[in-house]
Amino acid sequence: MKLRLAYDPYSSTADDDYQALVDELRKFDILGMLAREFTKSRIDEMLVRQLVKSIRFLHREVRDQAVESLLENMEVLYPIFSTVTIVLKHYCLI
């Protein structure tokens, strides 16, 4: 599974590209997918890394829930701790 989160803010169609990315992410249940991974004894690092990166493109309410879920499940996320901290740092600056 590969989820490509490419966004070029310098593109002439940056706003349209961003909206297209957000619309595509709405097709996926990011919180549900994260919740299923949290119940496993060992997460799928590649999948969860992509899910965590996609959090920044979610609507504010869903993003708040996702960040709360990340914080509550840090012990499961230790294999991708650096990715989680980068996303959380970005989230705190928004």
C-alpha positions in Angstrom: 0.0 0.0 0.0 1.4 3.4 -0.9 -0.3 6.6 -0.1 1.4 9.5 -1.8 1.1 12.8 0.0 2.8 15.1 -2.4 1.9 18.8 -2.3 3.9 21.6 -4.0 3.0 25.0 -2.5 4.9 26.7 -5.3 2.8 25.2 -8.0 0.5 27.4 -10.1 -2.4 25.1 -9.1 -1.4 24.7 -5.4 -4.8 25.4 -4.0 -6.6 23.0 -6.4 -3.9 20.4 -5.7 -4.3 20.8 -2.0 -8.1 20.4 -2.2 -7.7 17.3 -4.4 -5.4 15.8 -1.8 -7.9 16.5 1.0 -10.8 15.1 -1.1 -8.9 11.9 -1.7 -8.0 11.5 2.0 -11.7 11.8 2.9 -12.2 8.5 1.1 -10.2 6.7 3.8 -11.2 6.2 7.4 -7.8 7.4 8.8 -9.0 7.2 12.5 -10.4 3.7 12.0 -7.3 2.5 10.3 -5.1 3.9 13.1 -7.4 2.4 15.7 -7.1 -1.1 14.1 -3.3 -0.8 14.1 -3.3 0.3 17.8 -5.0 -3.0 18.7 -2.2 -5.1 17.2 0.8 -6.2 19.2 3.0 -4.9 16.4 2.0 -2.1 14.1 2.6 -2.1 10.3 5.2 0.6 10.4 4.9 1.6 6.7 1.1 1.9 6.9 1.1 3.8 10.2 3.8 6.1 9.1 1.7 7.1 6.1 -1.4 7.4 8.2 0.3 9.6 10.7 1.7 11.9 7.9 -1.8 12.2 6.4 -3.2 13.6 9.7 -2.1 17.1 8.8 -4.5 17.1 5.8 -7.6 16.2 7.8 -10.4 18.5 9.0 -9.7 20.2 12.3 -12.1 18.0 14.3 -10.8 14.8 12.9 -7.2 16.0 13.2 -7.8 16.8 16.9 -9.1 13.3 17.5 -6.3 11.7 15.6 -3.6 13.7 17.6 -5.3 12.7 20.8 -5.3 9.1 19.7 -1.6 9.3 18.9 -0.8 10.7 22.3 -2.8 8.0 24.0 -1.0 5.2 22.1 2.6 6.4 22.1 3.9 3.1 23.6 2.6 1.3 20.4 4.1 3.9 18.1 7.7 3.7 19.4 9.0 2.2 16.0 7.9 5.4 14.2 8.5 7.8 17.1 10.4 10.3 15.0 7.6 10.6 12.4 5.0 11.0 15.2 7.0 13.8 16.9 7.5 15.6 13.6 3.7 15.5 12.9 2.9 16.6 16.5 5.4 19.5 16.2 3.7 20.6 13.0 0.3 20.2 14.6 1.2 22.4 17.6 2.4 25.1 15.2 -0.9 25.3 13.3 
